[in-house]
Amino acid sequence: MRGRAFLSLSAFTATSCLGNGVAPLRSRLLAQQGGLTSCQFEAVDLDTYVGITNITDDEVFLPAALQDFDCRNNRLAYLGLQQDSFIDAVDKAKCQFDKHRIGVFLGTSTSGMLQTEKGYLELDPQTGALPSWVNYRYAQNTGSVAHFVRLALGVAGPAAVVSTACSSSAKVFAMAQRMLLLGAIDAAIVGGVDSLCLTTLYGFHSLQLLSQHPCKPYDANRDGISIGEAAVFALLTHDDEHTPSGSLLIKGVGESSDAYHMSSPHPQGLGACQAMRSALQQARLAASDIDYIHLHGTATKNNDAIESIAVSAVFDDMPPASSTKGATGHCLGAAGALNVVIGAVALQQQIAWGSIGTEELDAALPRIHYQVHNAARPIRHVLSNSLGFGGSNCSLVLGLKD
C-alpha cells in the first residue's frame, strides 16, 4: 500500500434529464426544478414518469473507429464525455501519467440491452436470427461501456465494470481507490452509464415499483420510483501536498453486503449502517462532522423507511438530509456516481439540496432532518448513500481539503 486513502476529485461531469453537463444540473437544482416527464420512450405502454436524456440517433454519432459499440448506452456515454471539458482533463492527465497507468472503472445495470431488445423485434422470419446490427460483445455485454470509454479516451490501464444494481457506480470509487493505493495506477476514470430499456421499465413495473407520478422521496404518499438515465464521469488522482486547499476530495468509502434478500434490504438497515460507519472511519470523521447526507431515497415505501432507520441509528445529531431522485429519477447503475456529483456541487454551492417532488413528509419514519427546500449552510463534508438490490451498499464521504 502507498499513500493515504483520500483521493482528489480532479474533474467531473454529469449528463441526465436535467441537461448535458454540470451547469444545467446545478441551475435546475438551485431553482428546484425537476426533469421527469411522462414516459414516451420507444413503444412503452406504461403510466409512469421517466428521466430521459437529450440523446437521439440523429444527434449523437460515434466515431467510425467505434461503430461496433453503437447502442443507446454507449451513445449516452459518448455524449457525457463531451461535457465540462472532461476529455481535456483526461488529456492533461495523459501528459502527466503514462496512459497505461490510467484505469477505467464504471457502473451499469443493463448496458446496451435495448439494442438486443430491438433486434428481437426484427428476427429473421425464416431462420430466427438476430439482425446483423445486434452486436452482443460490444453493446449488450456488461463490460462494453468500460471498453468503449477506454478507447474513446485513449487510455490503456485496467478497465472493469461493476454491476451491483443501484450501488454499481458508487462501488467503482472503492475499486479505483484500492488500485491507486496499491500503486497499480496513477489516475482513474470512474462513473456510471445507464440508459432506458424495456427490461428495466417493464421489470420494475412487474415488481409494482413504478410510480404513476414523478417520484416523491420520503413523502407520506410515495408510491414508487421514476426510472432515469445518466452518464457520469469523474477523474480521480492521489491527494498529496500538491492538491490545493479547497479542492474536492473523496475522503472515505464504505461497502457492505447484508445479503438479506434478493431485492429487499435488511429490515433494520444493518448493511447500510455498516457502509456508512466504514466510510466515516476511513475518512477519520465522527458522524457529527457530516454537514449534509445525500440519501439514496428511491421513493419506494420499503427503501425510504429502512434507509431512515439506518441513518437514525448512525447519527445522533441529525444533519440535513435529502434525496434528489425527484429531480433526476433513479438512474440505477449510474445513480451512485450521480449522487457523488450532486454532493460535490452541494459542497461547491454550500447548499443542502431540497427534495423536489416531496410534498408531505412521512411522519411515521424515524427522526430524520429531511430537507424539502434548498438550504444555504456551511458544508465541509457530505455523506452519499447508494443502496442496491441484494443488500449491496456503498457510502462515500466527500469533503473539502483544509
C-alpha positions in Angstrom: 0.0 0.0 0.0 1.1 3.6 -0.7 -0.2 7.0 0.4 -3.4 7.7 2.2 -6.9 6.9 1.2 -8.0 10.4 0.4 -8.5 11.0 -3.4 -8.7 14.2 -5.3 -11.8 14.7 -7.4 -9.9 16.3 -10.2 -12.7 16.7 -12.7 -16.3 15.5 -13.1 -19.3 15.7 -15.4 -22.9 14.5 -15.3 -25.5 14.3 -18.1 -29.0 13.4 -17.1 -32.6 14.5 -17.7 -31.6 17.8 -16.1 -29.3 18.5 -19.0 -26.0 17.9 -20.6 -23.2 18.6 -18.1 -23.0 20.1 -14.6 -24.1 23.6 -15.4 -27.8 22.8 -16.2 -27.8 20.3 -13.3 -26.6 23.0 -10.9 -29.0 25.5 -12.3 -32.1 23.3 -12.1 -31.3 22.1 -8.6 -30.8 25.6 -7.5 -34.2 26.5 -9.0 -35.7 23.3 -7.5 -36.9 22.2 -11.0 -37.0 18.5 -11.8 -36.6 16.8 -15.2 -39.1 13.9 -15.0 -41.6 13.6 -17.9 -44.4 11.3 -18.8 -43.0 8.1 -20.4 -43.0 8.3 -24.2 -40.0 6.0 -24.6 -40.0 3.7 -27.6 -43.3 1.8 -27.7 -43.6 1.5 -23.9 -47.2 1.5 -22.8 -46.8 2.3 -19.1 -48.4 5.0 -17.0 -45.2 6.3 -15.4 -42.6 9.1 -15.5 -39.0 8.8 -16.6 -35.9 10.9 -16.6 -34.8 10.8 -20.2 -31.6 12.5 -21.6 -31.3 14.6 -24.8 -30.0 11.8 -27.0 -31.3 10.8 -30.4 -29.9 8.8 -33.2 -29.6 12.0 -35.3 -27.7 14.0 -32.7 -25.1 11.7 -31.3 -22.7 9.9 -33.6 -19.9 7.6 -32.6 -16.6 7.9 -34.4 -16.0 5.5 -37.2 -13.4 3.5 -35.3 -16.0 2.9 -32.5 -19.0 2.0 -34.6 -19.0 -1.6 -33.4 -20.0 -0.2 -30.0 -23.1 1.5 -31.3 -26.1 1.3 -28.9 -28.0 3.8 -26.8 -25.9 3.2 -23.7 -22.6 3.9 -25.4 -24.0 6.9 -27.3 -25.1 8.3 -23.9 -21.6 7.6 -22.6 -20.1 9.5 -25.6 -22.4 12.4 -25.1 -21.5 12.6 -21.4 -17.7 12.5 -22.2 -18.1 15.7 -24.3 -19.3 17.8 -21.4 -17.5 20.0 -18.9 -14.1 19.8 -20.7 -13.8 16.3 -19.3 -11.8 15.0 -22.3 -9.4 17.9 -21.9 -8.9 16.9 -18.2 -8.1 13.3 -19.2 -5.7 14.5 -21.9 -3.9 16.6 -19.3 -3.7 13.5 -17.1 -2.3 11.6 -20.0 0.5 14.2 -20.3 1.2 13.7 -16.6 0.8 9.9 -16.3 1.5 7.0 -18.6 -1.7 6.1 -20.4 -1.2 2.5 -19.3 -1.5 3.7 -15.7 -4.9 5.4 -16.0 -7.7 2.9 -15.2 -11.4 3.0 -16.2 -13.9 1.7 -13.6 -17.6 2.2 -14.4 -21.0 1.0 -13.2 -24.0 0.0 -15.2 -27.0 -2.3 -14.8 -28.4 -3.1 -18.3 -25.6 -1.8 -20.6 -26.8 -1.8 -24.2 -29.7 -4.2 -23.7 -32.0 -2.0 -25.7 -30.1 -2.8 -28.8 -30.8 -6.5 -28.4 -34.4 -5.9 -27.4 -34.9 -4.0 -30.7 -33.2 -6.9 -32.5 -35.7 -9.4 -31.2 -38.4 -7.3 -32.8 -36.7 -7.9 -36.2 -35.8 -11.6 -36.1 -35.4 -13.2 -39.5 -38.7 -15.0 -40.1 -37.0 -17.9 -41.7 -34.0 -18.6 -39.5 -34.9 -16.7 -36.3 -31.5 -15.0 -36.5 -31.0 -11.6 -34.9 -30.2 -8.7 -37.3 -26.5 -8.2 -38.2 -26.5 -4.9 -36.3 -27.0 -6.6 -32.9 -23.5 -7.0 -31.5 -23.7 -8.6 -28.1 -19.9 -8.3 -27.4 -19.7 -4.6 -28.0 -23.2 -3.5 -26.9 -25.1 -5.6 -24.5 -22.1 -7.2 -22.8 -21.9 -5.6 -19.4 -18.2 -4.7 -19.9 -18.9 -2.9 -23.1 -19.1 0.6 -21.7 -15.7 0.4 -20.0 -14.1 -0.9 -23.1 -15.8 1.8 -25.1 -14.8 4.7 -22.8 -11.2 3.4 -22.6 -10.9 3.5 -26.4 -12.7 6.8 -26.7 -10.4 8.5 -24.2 -7.2 6.8 -25.5 -6.2 5.3 -22.1 -4.8 1.8 -21.7 -4.9 1.0 -18.0 -7.0 -1.6 -16.3 -10.7 -1.5 -17.1 -13.7 -3.0 -15.3 -17.4 -2.7 -14.9 -19.3 -3.2 -11.7 -23.0 -4.3 -11.9 -24.4 -4.4 -8.4 -27.7 -2.7 -9.2 -28.1 0.8 -7.5 -24.7 0.8 -5.8 -22.8 0.0 -9.1 -21.3 3.4 -9.8 -20.6 4.2 -6.1 -18.6 1.0 -5.7 -16.3 1.9 -8.6 -14.9 4.7 -6.4 -13.8 2.0 -3.9 -12.3 -0.1 -6.7 -10.3 2.8 -8.0 -9.2 3.7 -4.5 -7.8 0.3 -4.0 -6.0 0.3 -7.3 -4.5 3.7 -6.6 -3.4 2.8 -3.0 -1.8 -0.4 -4.3 0.2 1.6 -6.8 -1.2 -0.3 -9.8 -2.4 3.0 -11.4 -1.8 6.7 -11.0 -5.2 8.0 -12.0 -8.7 6.6 -12.5 -11.7 7.5 -14.6 -14.8 6.4 -12.7 -18.5 6.8 -13.0 -21.6 5.1 -14.4 -23.7 5.0 -17.5 -27.3 3.6 -17.6 -29.9 4.1 -20.2 -33.6 3.3 -20.5 -34.6 0.0 -21.9 -37.7 -2.2 -22.0 -36.4 -4.7 -19.5 -36.0 -2.2 -16.6 -39.2 -0.4 -17.3 -41.4 -3.5 -17.6 -39.3 -5.3 -15.0 -39.9 -2.7 -12.3 -43.5 -2.4 -13.4 -43.9 -6.2 -12.7 -42.5 -5.6 -9.2 -45.1 -2.9 -8.7 -42.4 -0.4 -8.0 -43.1 2.2 -10.7 -44.9 5.4 -9.6 -47.6 6.8 -11.8 -46.4 10.3 -10.9 -43.0 12.0 -10.6 -41.5 10.1 -7.6 -41.8 11.6 -4.1 -38.9 10.5 -1.9 -39.8 10.3 1.8 -43.3 11.5 1.2 -46.2 10.1 3.1 -47.8 9.3 -0.3 -44.8 7.9 -2.1 -45.7 5.0 -4.3 -42.6 4.0 -6.2 -39.6 5.0 -8.4 -39.3 7.0 -11.6 -36.5 5.5 -13.7 -33.9 7.8 -15.2 -30.8 7.6 -17.3 -27.5 9.3 -16.9 -23.8 9.3 -17.9 -21.5 10.4 -15.1 -17.7 10.5 -15.1 -15.0 11.7 -12.6 -11.2 11.8 -12.7 -9.6 10.6 -9.5 -5.9 11.1 -8.6 -3.9 10.9 -5.4 -4.4 13.6 -2.8 -1.0 14.9 -1.9 0.9 18.1 -1.0 0.2 19.5 -4.5 -3.6 19.4 -4.1 -4.7 23.0 -3.4 -6.7 23.9 -0.3 -10.4 23.9 -1.0 -10.2 21.0 -3.6 -12.9 18.4 -3.6 -11.8 15.1 -2.1 -13.2 11.6 -1.7 -12.3 11.0 1.9 -13.9 7.8 2.7 -15.6 4.8 1.1 -17.6 2.1 2.9 -19.0 -1.0 1.4 -21.2 -3.8 2.7 -23.4 -6.7 1.6 -26.1 -7.7 4.0 -27.4 -10.4 1.5 -30.7 -10.4 3.4 -33.0 -10.8 0.4 -32.8 -10.9 -3.4 -34.3 -7.4 -3.6 -35.3 -6.1 -0.1 -32.7 -4.5 2.2 -32.3 -5.7 5.8 -35.3 -4.5 7.8 -33.0 -2.7 10.3 -30.7 -1.4 7.6 -27.7 -3.3 9.1 -25.8 -3.3 5.8 -26.5 0.4 5.2 -25.3 1.2 8.8 -22.1 -0.8 8.2 -21.4 1.1 4.9 -21.9 4.5 6.5 -19.8 3.7 9.5 -17.0 2.3 7.4 -16.9 5.4 5.2 -16.8 7.6 8.3 -14.0 5.5 9.8 -11.9 5.7 6.6 -12.5 9.5 6.4 -11.4 9.8 10.1 -14.6 11.6 10.9 -17.3 11.3 13.5 -20.9 11.3 12.4 -21.2 14.8 13.9 -18.7 16.0 11.2 -21.1 15.4 8.4 -23.0 18.5 7.3 -25.3 17.0 4.7 -26.5 13.5 3.8 -27.3 12.8 0.2 -29.7 9.9 0.7 -30.4 7.0 -1.7 -34.1 7.9 -1.3 -35.8 5.9 -4.1 -39.4 6.8 -3.1 -40.5 3.3 -2.5 -42.3 2.6 0.8 -39.7 0.0 1.9 -36.5 1.6 0.8 -37.1 5.0 2.3 -38.3 3.6 5.6 -35.3 1.3 6.0 -32.8 3.9 5.0 -34.3 6.3 7.5 -33.9 3.6 10.2 -30.3 3.1 9.3 -29.4 6.8 9.2 -31.1 7.5 12.6 -29.0 4.6 14.0 -25.7 6.1 12.8 -26.4 9.8 13.5 -27.3 11.1 17.0 -27.3 14.8 15.9 -29.1 14.6 12.6 -27.6 16.8 9.8 -29.8 18.0 6.9 -30.6 15.1 4.5 -32.5 14.7 1.3 -32.8 12.7 -1.9 -32.7 14.3 -5.3 -34.3 11.5 -7.3 -37.4 13.5 -7.5 -35.4 15.7 -9.9 -33.4 13.1 -11.8 -35.2 9.8 -11.4 -33.5 6.7 -10.2 -30.7 6.2 -12.7 -30.0 2.6 -11.5 -26.4 1.7 -12.3 -25.4 5.4 -12.8 -27.2 6.6 -9.6 -24.3 6.3 -7.2 -21.9 8.4 -9.3 -24.7 10.9 -10.0 -25.2 11.2 -6.2 -21.5 11.9 -5.8 -21.5 14.7 -8.4 -24.6 16.2 -6.9 -22.9 16.0 -3.5 -19.8 17.7 -4.9 -22.0 20.5 -6.3 -23.6 20.9 -2.8 -20.0 21.4 -1.4 -19.2 24.0 -4.1 -22.5 25.9 -3.7 -22.6 25.4 0.1 -26.2 24.3 -0.1 -28.1 21.3 1.3 -30.4 20.3 -1.5 -34.2 20.2 -1.1 -36.2 17.2 -2.2 -38.0 18.0 -5.5 -41.4 16.3 -5.6 -41.7 15.8 -1.9 -44.9 17.5 -0.5 -45.8 15.9 2.8 -43.1 14.2 4.8 -43.9 10.8 6.2 -44.4 11.3 9.9 -44.2 7.6 10.5 -40.5 7.4 9.5 -37.8 7.6 12.2 -36.4 11.0 13.2 -34.5 12.5 10.3 -33.8 16.1 9.4 -35.3 15.8 5.9 -34.9 18.9 3.6 -37.8 19.7 1.3 -36.4 23.1 0.3 -32.8 24.1 -0.5 -30.9 25.5 2.5 -27.7 27.5 2.3 -25.4 26.5 5.1 -21.7 25.8 5.8 -20.8 22.4 4.4 -17.4 20.7 4.8 -18.4 17.1 4.5 -21.2 15.3 2.6 -22.1 11.6 3.1 -23.6 10.0 0.0 -25.6 6.7 0.2 -26.2 4.1 -2.6 -28.1 1.0 -1.5 -28.6 -1.7 -4.1 -30.7 -4.9 -4.6 -29.4 -7.9 -2.7 -28.1 -5.7 0.1 -25.1 -4.3 -1.9 -24.4 -1.0 -0.2 -21.9 1.8 -0.6 -21.4 5.1 1.2 -18.9 7.8 0.3 -17.7 10.8 2.2 -16.9 13.9 0.2 -15.1 16.8 1.6 -13.1 20.0 1.0 -9.3 20.0 1.5 -8.2 22.0 4.5 
